[in-house]
């Protein structure tokens, strides 16, 4: 090979080498830009989500999550993970949600009471799914409702509980129990049935534990308040007995207790112009 031919070959290799380096840098900065944009979107999603949650925390209402990004959402006990970990949105409220795509989300809050207010529960609803219940009108109007032959999540009341339907999620309510795809949980009121419909069994169990802890703490507060009151001593004793019955039942995971005794005692305090418990 002559000198000129060698130089041409060398120059060609050099140009290709430099071109590959430039192309590599271009690809690197392109992917970096995409990652930064994705991270920026994740932060904006989390910020918007947090604003909605703060607004719903103290009231019973609903709101659509109006954002232009389609994102992946995973759910843990205390947080929502956005876009595979790019951002984590910690949620202090007791909430119910399931993993999926955040393309059609609604937020709904509802008070849990038995007999006094325990907390405001937050439901994050994936409205890309269709929900069906054997109880007419069970789901509110903003929930994407299906039919008995076309649903993704089915809620069945009154002892009718299909074992499985083509891989669809099945929630059954019978007496004082809720079953999520066959896994048993206690029934407190319809709020937990909604929670079962909108969340996974694992996340439901986590939120249920938080409810019980909050409930026991409130009972301790009410017991202390009741002991400090000097009026209506005979009724106060009944209040103490009823509160301890509920507390001991909760500690032993027994949810089949009656709250009418406490409700009646609280009414008696009011009738005798004494300070009510709640």
C-alpha positions as CSV (number, residue, x, y, z in Angstrom):
1,X,0.0,0.0,0.0
2,X,1.4,3.4,-1.0
3,X,1.8,6.3,1.4
4,X,-1.2,8.1,0.0
5,X,-3.5,5.1,0.2
6,X,-2.4,4.5,3.8
7,X,-3.2,8.2,4.7
8,X,-6.7,7.9,3.1
9,X,-7.4,4.7,5.1
10,X,-6.2,6.3,8.3
11,X,-8.3,9.4,7.7
12,X,-11.3,7.3,7.0
13,X,-10.9,5.3,10.2
14,X,-10.3,8.6,12.1
15,X,-13.5,10.2,10.7
16,X,-15.5,7.0,11.6
17,X,-14.0,7.0,15.1
18,X,-14.7,10.7,15.7
19,X,-18.2,10.2,14.2
20,X,-18.9,7.3,16.6
21,X,-17.8,9.4,19.6
22,X,-20.0,12.3,18.5
23,X,-22.9,10.0,17.9
24,X,-22.3,8.4,21.4
25,X,-22.3,11.8,23.0
26,X,-25.5,12.7,21.1
27,X,-27.2,9.5,22.3
28,X,-26.0,10.1,25.9
29,X,-27.4,13.6,26.1
30,X,-30.6,12.6,24.3
31,X,-31.3,9.8,26.9
32,X,-30.2,12.2,29.7
33,X,-32.6,14.8,28.5
34,X,-35.4,12.2,28.3
35,X,-34.6,11.1,31.9
36,X,-34.6,14.7,33.1
37,X,-37.9,15.3,31.4
38,X,-39.4,12.2,33.0
39,X,-38.1,13.2,36.4
40,X,-39.5,16.7,35.9
41,X,-42.9,15.2,35.0
42,X,-42.7,12.9,38.0
43,X,-42.2,15.9,40.4
44,X,-45.0,17.8,38.8
45,X,-47.3,14.7,39.1
46,X,-46.4,14.3,42.8
47,X,-46.9,18.0,43.5
48,X,-50.3,18.0,41.9
49,X,-51.3,14.8,43.7
50,X,-50.2,16.3,47.0
51,X,-52.3,19.5,46.4
52,X,-55.4,17.4,45.8
53,X,-54.8,15.2,48.9
54,X,-54.4,18.2,51.1
55,X,-57.6,19.7,49.7
56,X,-59.6,16.5,50.3
57,X,-58.2,15.6,53.7
58,X,-60.8,17.4,55.8
59,X,-63.9,17.1,53.7
60,X,-65.9,14.5,51.9
61,X,-65.7,15.1,48.2
62,X,-64.1,14.0,45.0
63,X,-61.8,15.4,42.3
64,X,-60.4,14.3,39.0
65,X,-56.7,14.1,38.7
66,X,-56.4,16.5,35.7
67,X,-52.8,16.1,34.4
68,X,-51.5,15.6,30.9
69,X,-48.9,13.0,31.7
70,X,-49.5,9.2,31.5
71,X,-47.4,7.6,34.2
72,X,-46.7,4.3,36.0
73,X,-47.9,4.2,39.6
74,X,-47.0,1.6,42.2
75,X,-48.4,1.6,45.7
76,X,-46.8,0.9,49.0
77,X,-48.1,1.2,52.6
78,X,-47.2,4.8,53.1
79,X,-46.4,6.1,49.6
80,X,-47.1,6.1,45.9
81,X,-44.1,5.4,43.7
82,X,-44.2,7.3,40.4
83,X,-42.5,6.2,37.2
84,X,-40.7,3.2,38.6
85,X,-39.0,5.1,41.5
86,X,-38.2,8.4,39.8
87,X,-40.3,10.1,42.5
88,X,-42.0,8.9,45.7
89,X,-45.0,10.7,47.0
90,X,-45.4,10.0,50.8
91,X,-49.0,10.1,51.9
92,X,-49.9,10.7,55.6
93,X,-53.6,10.0,55.1
94,X,-55.0,6.5,55.4
95,X,-55.5,5.7,51.8
96,X,-56.6,2.9,49.4
97,X,-55.1,2.5,45.9
98,X,-53.7,-0.1,43.5
99,X,-50.8,-0.1,41.1
100,X,-51.4,0.7,37.5
101,X,-51.3,3.5,34.9
102,X,-52.1,7.0,36.1
103,X,-54.1,8.0,33.0
104,X,-57.6,8.2,34.5
105,X,-57.4,8.8,38.3
106,X,-60.0,10.2,40.6
107,X,-59.5,11.1,44.3
108,X,-62.3,10.7,46.8
109,X,-62.4,11.2,50.5
110,X,-65.0,9.9,53.0
111,X,-65.3,9.9,56.8
112,X,-65.1,6.6,58.7
113,X,-67.4,6.7,61.8
114,X,-68.2,4.0,64.3
115,X,-69.8,5.7,66.3
116,X,-67.5,8.7,66.4
117,X,-65.3,9.9,63.5
118,X,-62.2,7.8,63.3
119,X,-60.5,9.4,60.3
120,X,-61.1,10.7,56.8
121,X,-60.2,7.9,54.3
122,X,-58.7,8.7,50.9
123,X,-59.5,6.6,47.9
124,X,-57.4,6.8,44.7
125,X,-59.6,5.4,42.0
126,X,-58.3,4.0,38.7
127,X,-61.2,4.9,36.4
128,X,-59.7,3.0,33.5
129,X,-61.2,0.0,35.2
130,X,-64.9,-0.8,35.3
131,X,-66.6,-1.4,38.6
132,X,-69.7,-3.4,39.3
133,X,-71.8,-4.1,42.4
134,X,-74.8,-6.3,43.1
135,X,-76.1,-3.4,45.2
136,X,-77.7,-0.9,43.0
137,X,-76.3,2.6,43.3
138,X,-73.4,1.4,45.5
139,X,-70.7,3.2,43.5
140,X,-70.9,7.1,43.3
141,X,-71.6,8.6,39.9
142,X,-68.0,9.6,39.1
143,X,-66.8,6.0,39.3
144,X,-66.6,4.2,35.9
145,X,-69.4,1.6,36.4
146,X,-69.6,-1.6,34.5
147,X,-72.3,-4.3,34.3
148,X,-72.7,-7.9,35.5
149,X,-71.2,-9.1,32.2
150,X,-68.6,-6.4,31.8
151,X,-66.4,-5.4,34.8
152,X,-62.9,-5.4,36.1
153,X,-63.7,-5.2,39.8
154,X,-66.9,-6.8,41.1
155,X,-68.4,-6.2,44.6
156,X,-70.9,-8.8,45.7
157,X,-73.2,-8.5,48.7
158,X,-75.6,-10.9,50.5
159,X,-73.7,-14.1,50.5
160,X,-73.3,-14.4,46.8
161,X,-69.5,-14.8,46.2
162,X,-68.1,-16.1,42.9
163,X,-64.8,-17.9,43.4
164,X,-63.3,-16.3,40.3
165,X,-64.4,-14.8,37.0
166,X,-61.8,-14.8,34.3
167,X,-59.1,-13.3,36.4
168,X,-61.3,-10.3,37.5
169,X,-61.0,-8.9,41.0
170,X,-63.8,-10.2,43.3
171,X,-64.8,-8.4,46.5
172,X,-67.5,-10.1,48.6
173,X,-69.3,-8.8,51.7
174,X,-71.0,-11.2,54.0
175,X,-72.1,-10.3,57.6
176,X,-69.1,-8.8,59.3
177,X,-66.5,-9.9,56.8
178,X,-65.0,-8.7,53.5
179,X,-63.2,-11.0,51.1
180,X,-60.7,-9.7,48.6
181,X,-60.1,-12.5,46.0
182,X,-60.8,-15.0,48.8
183,X,-58.6,-13.3,51.5
184,X,-60.7,-12.4,54.6
185,X,-60.8,-9.1,56.3
186,X,-63.2,-7.5,58.9
187,X,-66.1,-5.3,57.9
188,X,-66.5,-1.9,59.7
189,X,-68.8,0.0,57.3
190,X,-69.1,0.6,53.5
191,X,-66.0,2.8,53.5
192,X,-63.9,-0.4,53.8
193,X,-65.8,-2.1,51.0
194,X,-64.8,0.9,48.8
195,X,-61.3,0.5,50.0
196,X,-61.3,-3.2,49.1
197,X,-62.6,-2.4,45.6
198,X,-60.0,0.3,44.9
199,X,-56.9,-1.3,46.5
200,X,-54.9,-4.5,46.5
201,X,-55.3,-6.9,49.4
202,X,-51.8,-6.1,50.7
203,X,-52.4,-2.3,50.7
204,X,-55.9,-2.8,52.2
205,X,-54.4,-4.7,55.1
206,X,-51.8,-2.0,55.7
207,X,-54.5,0.7,55.8
208,X,-56.7,-1.4,58.0
209,X,-53.9,-1.7,60.6
210,X,-53.6,2.1,60.5
211,X,-57.3,2.5,61.1
212,X,-57.2,0.1,64.1
213,X,-54.2,2.0,65.6
214,X,-55.9,5.3,65.1
215,X,-59.2,4.0,66.6
216,X,-57.5,2.7,69.8
217,X,-55.6,6.0,70.2
218,X,-58.9,7.9,70.0
219,X,-60.5,5.6,72.5
220,X,-57.6,6.3,74.9
221,X,-58.2,10.1,74.4
222,X,-61.9,9.7,75.0
223,X,-61.3,7.6,78.2
224,X,-59.0,10.3,79.5
225,X,-61.6,13.0,78.6
226,X,-64.4,11.0,80.3
227,X,-62.3,10.5,83.5
228,X,-61.6,14.2,83.8
229,X,-65.4,15.1,83.7
230,X,-67.2,15.3,87.0
231,X,-70.8,15.5,85.8
232,X,-73.2,12.7,85.3
233,X,-71.1,10.2,87.1
234,X,-73.4,7.2,86.6
235,X,-73.5,7.8,82.8
236,X,-69.8,8.4,82.7
237,X,-69.2,4.9,84.2
238,X,-71.3,3.4,81.4
239,X,-69.3,5.4,78.9
240,X,-66.1,4.0,80.4
241,X,-67.4,0.4,80.2
242,X,-68.5,0.8,76.6
243,X,-65.2,2.3,75.5
244,X,-63.2,-0.4,77.1
245,X,-65.3,-3.1,75.4
246,X,-64.6,-1.6,72.0
247,X,-60.9,-1.1,72.8
248,X,-60.4,-4.7,74.1
249,X,-62.3,-6.0,71.0
250,X,-60.0,-4.1,68.7
251,X,-56.9,-5.3,70.5
252,X,-58.0,-8.9,70.1
253,X,-58.9,-8.4,66.4
254,X,-62.6,-8.9,67.2
255,X,-64.7,-6.5,65.1
256,X,-68.1,-8.0,65.9
257,X,-68.9,-5.5,68.6
258,X,-71.9,-3.3,69.1
259,X,-71.5,0.5,69.4
260,X,-75.1,1.3,70.3
261,X,-74.3,1.2,74.0
262,X,-71.7,4.0,73.6
263,X,-74.0,6.0,71.3
264,X,-76.9,5.8,73.8
265,X,-74.7,6.8,76.7
266,X,-73.4,9.8,74.7
267,X,-77.1,10.7,74.0
268,X,-77.8,10.5,77.7
269,X,-75.0,12.9,78.5
270,X,-76.6,15.4,76.1
271,X,-80.1,14.8,77.5
272,X,-78.8,15.6,81.0
273,X,-77.0,18.7,79.9
274,X,-73.6,17.2,80.5
275,X,-70.6,17.5,78.3
276,X,-70.9,14.9,75.5
277,X,-68.0,12.6,74.7
278,X,-68.1,13.3,70.9
